[in-house]
Amino acid sequence: MKPATLFVALMFTLILIQLSNRASTDPNADLAARLALLEERTEVLTKRLAQVEQARLASTTGDQSAAALSSPTLVSATTAISTDTTVAWRLGSGLQGDPLRVAAQSFDQRRGRIEVLLEIQAPLPDADTWPRQPGRQVPVIVIARDNSGAVAAEQALTLMRGPSQEPGAYLHLGTELSEQTADRVQVIELRWERY
C-alpha cells in the first residue's frame, strides 16, 4: 500500500472515530477506552507506513545501484509511480533538457504500456529522422530491466501525437511490452539513438 494511501486511511479513521464520539448518546461513556483504541490503531498505522517507506527506499536504492553498474552513462531522473508499481526511470543524454526534456512519463504495469511526453527545447540536430506521422518509430529507445539489472526488453517508441518539431512543441510517444515482460520491469531507461 502506498504511503499516501496509508496516511489518508489514518486521517479517515480519526475523523470517523471523532464523528462516532459526537453521535453517541452519552459522550462521557467509555471515553478512555475509545481513546486507547484510537491510539492503538494510530500506532499500528504509523508502523505500517514506516515499513512501507523503508521497503520502497530499499528497492529503489537497489534498482539504482544495479542500473548504475550496467549503464554508467545514464543519469537518474525521477521515480514515477505507475498504476500498479514504482519503477525507476533513467534518462540518457539529450533527454534532460538539451534539446529534449522528458516532461512526463508513465508505466502501466498491468497493460505493459509505457508513455513519454517530450518537450522540444532546442532545434533537433537530426530532425529528418523524427517522423511527423503518428504510428511511426522515433529514435528514442526504451530499455526495460528486471530487478537483477538484466534487459527484459529493448524497443523503439512510436509517435502518438505531435507532428511539430519546433522548439516549444511536445511529442507524445508510447510503446507496449508483453505481460510477461511488464511483470518483471523495475527500471526503465530512455535513450536517444542519434544517427
N, C-alpha and C positions, 0 to 999 in steps of 0.2 A: 504494500500500500504506500502511496506517495506521502511524503511529509506534509504537504499542503492539505491532503485529504484527511490525515490524522488530526491536524490542527482544527480543521472545520468540524470534524466529528466531535472533538473535545469541546469546542465552543457550543455546538448544538446541544450536547449533553448538559452542559452547565445551564443553558437557557431553559431547557425542558425541566430540569430539577427545580430551578427557581420558580418557574410557572406553576409547577405542581405544588410547591410550598404555598404560593399565594392562593391557589384554588382550594386548599384544604379548609375544612370547616373549623378545625381547631389549630391555629397557627403555631401554638406552643407545644403541641403534641409531638413527641418523639423527634424534636429538632436536633438534638445531639446525635441521634442515630443516623438521621439523614445527612448531616454534615460529615460524619465519619465515612459514610458510604460514598459521598461525593469526593472526599479527599482520597479515598482508596482508588476510585475509578480514575481520578486525575493522575495519580501516581503511576497506575498501570499504563495509561495512555502516554505519559511522558517517557516511560521506559521503552515502550514500543517505538516511539518516534526516534529516540536516541539510537536504538538498534538498527532501524531502517536507514538512518543517516550514516551510521558507521559502515553498514554493508554497501551503501551506494558509493561512499568515498573509497572504500577498499577496492571495489570492482572498477571504478573509474581510474584509479591510480594504476591498477594492474593493466588495464587496457591501454593506457597511455604509455606505460613502460614497454609493453610488447610492440606497439606500433612504432615507438621511437627507435627500438632496436632494429626492426625490419625496414624502416623507411626514414633515415635520418634527415632527408632534405625536406620533409613535410613539416609544416608548422601547425601546432594545435590551434583550433578555432574555438568553437563553443560546443558545449554538450547540449544536444537538442532532445527534448522529450517528445517521443512519438506517441502514437495511440496506445501501445502496449508496454513499451520498454524505454530505457535510456540507452542511447548509443553515443559513442564519442565520435566527433567529426574532425577530420584533418583536411586542411586546405593546402594545396600545392601553390607554387609561386604563380603570380599573375591573377590569383583569385582572392587576394586580400586587400584590394583597393587600387591596384595599378596594373592593368587598365580595367580589370573586372573586380567587383566586390560581391560576395555572397550576401544578399540582403535577407534571405530566409531559406531554411531547409527543413525538410520533414521526412520521416521514415515511418510508414505504417507497416509494422511487422506482420500483422495478420494478412494483409493483401500483398506484402512484399513490394510496396510502392514507395519509390524514392522520388521526391520533387525538390527542385532547387530554383530559387529566384535570383538571377544575376543582374546586377546593375552595371551598366557600361559607364565607366567614369572617365575614360580617355579613348581616343580613336584606337580601334583594334589593328595591330600590325599585320595580321593575317585575315583581314575582313572577308576575302574571297573564299576562305574555307568554311565560313559560317553560312548555313542555309538561311533562306528567307521564308521558306515554306514550312509550315508545321508538319511533323511526322518524319522529318529527316534528321539524321545523326549530326551532332555537333562535335567539335574537337575537345570535349570535356569527358573524361573517363571516370567511372565510378569503380572503386576497388573496395569490395566488402570483405572484411576479415572476421574470423571467428575469435573466440576467447583465447586461443593459443597464438594468435597473430598470423595464422595461415590464411592465404587468399581463398575465400569461399566463392567469389565471383568477381569478374572484371568485364565491364561492358561500357559502351558509349551511351551518353544521354541523348535524348532526342528533343528537338524543339517542339514545344507545345503551343506557345504563343510568343509574339514579339518579333515581328519581321524587321523592325528598325535596328540598325547597328550604330546609331548616332549616340554620342555621349549624353547621358541622362536617361536613356531608354532602358527598359527591363526586358530580360529574356527569361521565359518560364520553361524550364527543362524538366524532363522526367524519364523514368525507366521502371521496369518491374523485374523483381527477382522471383525465382521459383519459391514455392512454400518451404521446401526442404532447406534451401539456402537462407531464406529470410529468418527462419527459426534460430539459426546459428550466429547471425550477424551481431557483432559487438562494436566494431569500428567501421566507419565509412570514410574513405578517402576520396577526395576530388582532385583530379589532375588535369591541367590544360595541356593537351598534346599539341604543341606548336610544330608547324611544318616549315 
